[in-house]
Amino acid sequence: MCPRRFQLLLLGIFTVLFMDEGDRVLTSKRIRVCYHCDHFDGYKCLTHLKRCWKFNLMAYNRTCTTDHYYYSDRITGRHLYRYSKLSCSPCEEGMVQEFHDLVRETFCCNHADLCNNGNINMDTTLKFGKEVDKMT
């Protein structure tokens, strides 16, 4: 195969793979875009807020991950919100006790791009006038 044909083949593959299908077809997008932040305090990302992506092909790998970390208060028996972590890693929902006083709660979302928004945590109070779905 000559180099020119190989380049045209690659161009065709990437055009089909990355084209924006929008509402005109019923197939799902093949690329999932998520937020990535190592330390989200409930209002803003304290580290650099980035976007990550992954292929949206396999059933177990379609989700964006939000990990909420809580401190377990032994006196009151309550879990106090500490911070969140947003990522593109494969997700398995549930609660896991990381250390004796630190609990991680994992949420998975796959309904839209950029759906792992740390603002959707109900344990943090929202500032007046701020939207829940917007990452500001």
LUMDREN-531646 format. One record per residue: y, x, z of N, C-alpha, C, O, CB in turn. Coordinates in steps of 0.001 Angstrom, whole numbers. Glycine has a CB too. Layout:
R|n_yy|n_xx|n_zz|ca_yy|ca_xx|ca_zz|c_yy|c_xx|c_zz|o_yy|o_xx|o_zz|cb_yy|cb_xx|cb_zz
R|Y|X|Z|Y|X|Z|Y|X|Z|Y|X|Z|Y|X|Z
...
This chain:
R|n_yy|n_xx|n_zz|ca_yy|ca_xx|ca_zz|c_yy|c_xx|c_zz|o_yy|o_xx|o_zz|cb_yy|cb_xx|cb_zz
R|-1172|857|0|0|0|0|1234|901|0|1337|1812|822|-1|-974|1232
R|2141|658|-891|3327|1514|-977|4278|1204|184|4232|103|732|4049|1318|-2342
R|5130|2145|563|6027|1958|1711|6966|763|1555|7302|107|2541|6844|3208|1925
R|7383|482|342|8302|-640|119|7627|-1977|444|8248|-2844|1059|8801|-641|-1340
R|6385|-2150|45|5655|-3388|342|5396|-3520|1836|5463|-4620|2385|4325|-3428|-428
R|5102|-2409|2491|4873|-2442|3935|6147|-2858|4670|6083|-3629|5627|4390|-1066|4438
R|7298|-2356|4233|8568|-2748|4839|8844|-4230|4623|9316|-4910|5535|9713|-1911|4267
R|8561|-4730|3446|8761|-6158|3181|7809|-7019|4002|8184|-8102|4451|8573|-6453|1695
R|6586|-6548|4200|5633|-7270|5037|6128|-7339|6480|6086|-8402|7100|4252|-6602|4978
R|6595|-6211|7015|7135|-6206|8375|8370|-7089|8490|8534|-7792|9487|7476|-4782|8804
R|9230|-7065|7496|10416|-7917|7505|10026|-9393|7531|10637|-10181|8252|11294|-7622|6283
R|9019|-9770|6755|8550|-11154|6756|7953|-11564|8086|8187|-12679|8553|7535|-11355|5669
R|7181|-10674|8705|6572|-10983|10003|7646|-11181|11058|7595|-12155|11809|5604|-9864|10434
R|8621|-10277|11132|9669|-10398|12137|10580|-11585|11877|11091|-12180|12826|10485|-9132|12188
R|10795|-11941|10639|11602|-13118|10327|10925|-14382|10837|11583|-15236|11430|11847|-13220|8814
R|9646|-14512|10621|8908|-15687|11094|8817|-15686|12612|8936|-16741|13235|7497|-15726|10479
R|8611|-14529|13215|8424|-14439|14658|9703|-14727|15426|9664|-15395|16458|7908|-13073|15027
R|10831|-14236|14941|12072|-14338|15697|13038|-15393|15186|14167|-15460|15672|12750|-13031|15697
R|12645|-16212|14234|13584|-17212|13730|13770|-18325|14753|12843|-18683|15481|13094|-17793|12390
R|14980|-18862|14794|15312|-19943|15709|14855|-21248|15080|15389|-21678|14057|16841|-19973|16030
R|13867|-21871|15697|13304|-23081|15117|14119|-24311|15470|14153|-25270|14699|11879|-23263|15576
R|14775|-24301|16621|15635|-25411|17002|14864|-26710|17157|13707|-26714|17577|16730|-25588|15986
R|15519|-27814|16811|14926|-29141|16958|14247|-29637|15692|13716|-30748|15686|15978|-30123|17373
R|14247|-28861|14631|13721|-29376|13367|12207|-29288|13255|11633|-29898|12353|14340|-28635|12229
R|11541|-28553|14135|10081|-28488|14128|9561|-28716|15537|10302|-28569|16509|9586|-27127|13576
R|8296|-29072|15648|7722|-29410|16945|7013|-28244|17627|6545|-28401|18755|6764|-30541|16783
R|6919|-27100|16994|6230|-25975|17617|7101|-25353|18695|8327|-25449|18647|5849|-24925|16567
R|6467|-24718|19662|7210|-24082|20744|7672|-22700|20315|7132|-22117|19375|6353|-23990|22018
R|8673|-22184|21010|9163|-20848|20700|8126|-19816|21102|7371|-20015|22053|10501|-20575|21407
R|8098|-18734|20384|7105|-17699|20636|7613|-16601|21556|6833|-15738|21961|6661|-17098|19341
R|8891|-16607|21895|9477|-15623|22789|10084|-16366|23973|10857|-17304|23779|10547|-14751|22055
R|9748|-15963|25189|10317|-16553|26405|11326|-15560|26973|11006|-14387|27166|9195|-16897|27466
R|12536|-16028|27237|13590|-15194|27808|13819|-15638|29242|13963|-16830|29512|14910|-15286|26974
R|13852|-14679|30164|14018|-14964|31588|15110|-14068|32166|15498|-13068|31562|12682|-14761|32352
R|15596|-14445|33344|16506|-13579|34083|15698|-12529|34828|14551|-12766|35205|17384|-14398|35064
R|16310|-11357|35039|15689|-10308|35843|16735|-9776|36815|17775|-9259|36406|15116|-9159|34942
R|16446|-9908|38104|17338|-9410|39150|16472|-9030|40344|15632|-9817|40781|18426|-10480|39548
R|16674|-7838|40865|15860|-7388|41992|16347|-7920|43334|15562|-8006|44278|15836|-5889|42031
R|17623|-8278|43438|18144|-8774|44716|19201|-9842|44441|20365|-9527|44193|18743|-7608|45571
R|18786|-11099|44488|19669|-12246|44276|19857|-12907|45627|18884|-13361|46228|19084|-13259|43211
R|21106|-12972|46126|21343|-13444|47491|21536|-14949|47614|21869|-15426|48698|22537|-12763|48044
R|21340|-15706|46554|21520|-17149|46594|22743|-17601|45826|22815|-18753|45399|21619|-17616|48013
R|23705|-16712|45643|24915|-17021|44891|25089|-16120|43680|25501|-16579|42614|26122|-16906|45785
R|24776|-14835|43840|24979|-13883|42752|23959|-12760|42874|23331|-12570|43916|26426|-13317|42766
R|23816|-12032|41794|22894|-10900|41764|23609|-9677|42324|24661|-9287|41817|22373|-10631|40317
R|23047|-9071|43365|23657|-7892|43961|23322|-6627|43181|24057|-5642|43258|23210|-7745|45401
R|22236|-6639|42441|21961|-5567|41493|22388|-6064|40121|22964|-7148|40020|20442|-5146|41510
R|22133|-5332|39095|22563|-5724|37748|21696|-6867|37225|20473|-6737|37167|22500|-4517|36781
R|22318|-7989|36843|21603|-9131|36272|21284|-8836|34814|22186|-8588|34013|22438|-10441|36402
R|20007|-8862|34474|19570|-8569|33113|18767|-9747|32584|18459|-10692|33310|18731|-7264|33064
R|18444|-9668|31325|17537|-10637|30714|16309|-9884|30245|16413|-8799|29674|18219|-11404|29529
R|15157|-10461|30488|13914|-9867|30016|13213|-10893|29126|13543|-12078|29162|12998|-9428|31214
R|12266|-10445|28345|11567|-11337|27427|10093|-11001|27428|9677|-9916|27834|12146|-11236|26001
R|9318|-11959|26964|7887|-11751|26770|7396|-12733|25722|8042|-13741|25434|7101|-11921|28107
R|6247|-12417|25163|5667|-13291|24156|5138|-14551|24817|4514|-14487|25876|4549|-12573|23383
R|5380|-15676|24205|5028|-16980|24740|3758|-17485|24055|3738|-18592|23517|6193|-17984|24553
R|2706|-16676|24074|1497|-17014|23329|358|-17486|24223|-267|-18505|23931|1044|-15826|22531
R|79|-16771|25299|-1064|-17104|26149|-651|-18075|27248|488|-18036|27715|-1670|-15832|26764
R|-1552|-18929|27656|-1231|-19989|28609|-828|-19443|29971|35|-20031|30623|-2410|-20918|28764
R|-1417|-18347|30423|-1113|-17838|31757|145|-16971|31775|610|-16611|32857|-2289|-17044|32286
R|700|-16632|30644|1823|-15701|30595|3104|-16364|30099|4010|-15658|29656|1481|-14527|29707
R|3214|-17667|30155|4363|-18369|29583|5512|-18568|30560|6549|-19103|30168|3928|-19697|29066
R|5374|-18170|31782|6333|-18575|32791|7294|-17466|33183|7003|-16279|33039|5614|-19058|33999
R|8451|-17891|33685|9403|-17008|34345|9162|-17138|35848|8799|-18212|36329|10898|-17362|33959
R|9360|-16063|36580|9000|-16022|37994|10240|-15928|38873|11165|-15169|38583|8068|-14843|38272
R|10247|-16713|39955|11265|-16617|40992|10550|-16437|42320|9771|-17296|42733|12196|-17881|41010
R|10813|-15316|42992|10235|-15046|44311|11329|-15198|45352|12332|-14485|45307|9596|-13619|44376
R|11146|-16131|46300|12075|-16305|47416|11451|-15631|48629|10286|-15866|48949|12380|-17831|47695
R|12228|-14795|49300|11754|-14102|50496|12409|-14714|51723|13617|-14947|51747|12052|-12581|50417
R|11593|-14972|52744|12044|-15584|53988|11607|-14723|55165|10545|-14101|55143|11493|-17025|54130
R|12461|-14701|56204|12055|-14111|57474|11465|-15219|58326|12002|-16325|58377|13255|-13413|58200
R|10377|-14927|58986|9745|-15895|59869|10292|-15689|61279|10092|-14634|61882|8189|-15755|59841
R|10981|-16701|61798|11552|-16634|63141|10509|-17130|64134|10126|-18300|64107|12866|-17474|63242
R|10058|-16254|64997|8986|-16616|65941|9452|-17585|67017|8656|-18385|67508|8432|-15369|66598
R|10716|-17529|67391|11216|-18380|68473|11292|-19836|68022|10816|-20728|68725|12600|-17896|68945
R|11884|-20079|66862|12038|-21456|66385|10884|-21906|65499|10705|-23105|65288|13334|-21595|65626
R|10103|-20973|64981|9005|-21318|64091|9456|-21680|62686|8701|-22292|61931|8232|-22452|64667
R|10680|-21310|62328|11225|-21631|61013|11248|-20396|60130|11164|-19265|60608|12633|-22216|61140
R|11362|-20640|58831|11511|-19561|57862|12964|-19536|57403|13465|-20534|56886|10537|-19742|56649
R|13640|-18413|57585|15044|-18262|57236|15163|-17520|55908|14588|-16446|55730|15811|-17515|58353
R|15916|-18104|54981|16057|-17525|53648|16732|-16165|53735|17721|-16000|54449|16858|-18462|52728
R|16190|-15179|52997|16766|-13830|52961|17328|-13511|51578|18533|-13294|51451|15708|-12784|53354
R|16501|-13476|50549|16956|-13197|49188|15901|-13646|48199|14805|-14051|48586|17269|-11697|49002
R|16239|-13571|46908|15319|-13942|45836|15186|-12788|44859|16042|-11906|44787|15801|-15218|45108
R|14091|-12816|44107|13845|-11826|43062|13448|-12588|41804|12520|-13397|41833|12730|-10789|43486
R|14141|-12336|40707|13899|-13009|39437|13244|-12021|38485|13678|-10874|38389|15219|-13576|38834
R|12188|-12461|37771|11489|-11518|36893|10750|-12242|35776|10705|-13471|35722|10506|-10667|37700
R|10171|-11437|34884|9353|-11910|33766|7867|-11685|34024|7058|-11847|33110|9767|-11211|32474
R|7501|-11327|35207|6100|-10996|35482|5226|-12251|35433|5726|-13354|35654|5967|-10308|36858
R|3935|-12101|35147|3034|-13260|35169|3058|-13914|36545|3133|-13232|37567|1589|-12842|34798
R|2996|-15217|36558|3285|-15965|37776|2052|-16674|38324|1217|-17186|37579|4379|-16973|37514
R|1969|-16686|39649|966|-17469|40357|1665|-18092|41553|2028|-17392|42499|-270|-16589|40795
R|1854|-19411|41514|2629|-20088|42545|1942|-20038|43895|716|-19964|43987|2878|-21523|42153
R|2761|-20079|44949|2231|-20140|46296|3062|-19347|47278|4083|-18759|46922|824|-19649|46314
R|2604|-19337|48536|3263|-18581|49598|2323|-17502|50089|1133|-17740|50293|3693|-19505|50765
R|2876|-16301|50278|2097|-15160|50748|2886|-14488|51858|4094|-14285|51733|1783|-14155|49585
R|2207|-14144|52941|2863|-13410|54016|2780|-11925|53699|1707|-11324|53768|2215|-13727|55400
R|3938|-11330|53345|3992|-9925|52956|3794|-9010|54162|2961|-8104|54134|5326|-9615|52274
R|4557|-9252|55209|4463|-8503|56454|4355|-9512|57585|4225|-10710|57331|5694|-7548|56653
R|4407|-9052|58828|4250|-9988|59941|5412|-10968|60057|5241|-12047|60624|4104|-9226|61233
R|6599|-10620|59531|7740|-11526|59622|8407|-11819|58276|9482|-12418|58249|8754|-10951|60558
R|7799|-11416|57170|8374|-11636|55842|7406|-12451|54989|6255|-12061|54795|8704|-10285|55153
R|7884|-13585|54483|7067|-14492|53679|7671|-14564|52278|8889|-14656|52127|6983|-15919|54333
R|6813|-14520|51248|7252|-14649|49859|6743|-15968|49296|5550|-16266|49355|6751|-13453|48998
R|7663|-16749|48750|7321|-18003|48088|7613|-17834|46600|8722|-17451|46227|8121|-19217|48696
R|6630|-18116|45749|6759|-17884|44313|6814|-19209|43567|5974|-20086|43768|5592|-17027|43792
R|7823|-19343|42700|7962|-20494|41813|7795|-20025|40381|8236|-18935|40018|9335|-21199|42009
R|7153|-20858|39568|6977|-20577|38147|7667|-21685|37356|7593|-22856|37726|5457|-20472|37768
R|8332|-21316|36276|8924|-22331|35411|8652|-21954|33968|8696|-20780|33598|10452|-22477|35669
R|8372|-22957|33162|8097|-22711|31750|8704|-23781|30850|8325|-23885|29684|6603|-22636|31518
R|9625|-24566|31359|10173|-25663|30567|11296|-25236|29625|11592|-25951|28667|10677|-26735|31480
R|11934|-24079|29876|13042|-23640|29021|13265|-22149|29202|12744|-21541|30136|14340|-24425|29343
R|14039|-21571|28308|14455|-20185|28485|15445|-20091|29638|16185|-21037|29905|15078|-19626|27185
R|15457|-18959|30316|16349|-18685|31437|16229|-19749|32524|17232|-20150|33115|17789|-18600|30953
R|15023|-20201|32787|14807|-21261|33776|14602|-20708|35182|14612|-21482|36140|13610|-22103|33381
R|14415|-19398|35341|14233|-18850|36687|15596|-18526|37284|15969|-17364|37444|13329|-17580|36659
R|16315|-19571|37602|17652|-19475|38153|17545|-19452|39668|16978|-20372|40256|18547|-20647|37671
R|18070|-18433|40305|17991|-18330|41757|18810|-19365|42482|18613|-19566|43681|18423|-16986|42189
R|19728|-20036|41797|20573|-21050|42429|19831|-22340|42731|20368|-23191|43439|21750|-21350|41551
R|18628|-22516|42227|17925|-23776|42443|17234|-23831|43798|16576|-24823|44108|16912|-23995|41349
R|17368|-22791|44607|16770|-22780|45938|17532|-23740|46838|18746|-23602|46994|16769|-21349|46536
R|16854|-24700|47426|17508|-25709|48247|17857|-25201|49640|18558|-25890|50380|16629|-26921|48359
R|17387|-24012|50017|17682|-23474|51340|19043|-22803|51412|19519|-22508|52508|16620|-22494|51741
R|19671|-22560|50296|21014|-21989|50286|21993|-23094|49974|21708|-23973|49160|21138|-20828|49259
R|23145|-23056|50616|24156|-24072|50353|24955|-23663|49130|25225|-22482|48915|25084|-24272|51578
R|25325|-24641|48342|26091|-24380|47128|27579|-24395|47439|28038|-25163|48285|25758|-25416|46037
R|28321|-23551|46759|29769|-23565|46890|30309|-24797|46170|29772|-25210|45142|30399|-22259|46318
R|31362|-25372|46709|31941|-26568|46123|32457|-26266|44726|33181|-25291|44527|33069|-27115|47008
R|32089|-27094|43758|32551|-26942|42394|31670|-26076|41527|31912|-25982|40323|33901|-26389|42400
R|30662|-25443|42083|29762|-24597|41297|28619|-25446|40771|28142|-26354|41453|29220|-23411|42144
R|28188|-25153|39577|27058|-25849|38978|25764|-25233|39476|25708|-24032|39742|27128|-25796|37437
R|24726|-26041|39606|23435|-25547|40056|22767|-24724|38972|22133|-23714|39279|22534|-26702|40472
R|22885|-25120|37722|22144|-24487|36640|22822|-23253|36059|22202|-22547|35263|21921|-25473|35556
R|24050|-22970|36420|24791|-21867|35807|24618|-20594|36628|24702|-20612|37855|26288|-22222|35677
R|24376|-19499|35933|24317|-18190|36591|25690|-17551|36449|26005|-16998|35395|23187|-17271|35972
R|26520|-17619|37500|27872|-17056|37431|27999|-15855|38315|29068|-15249|38385|28910|-18087|37818
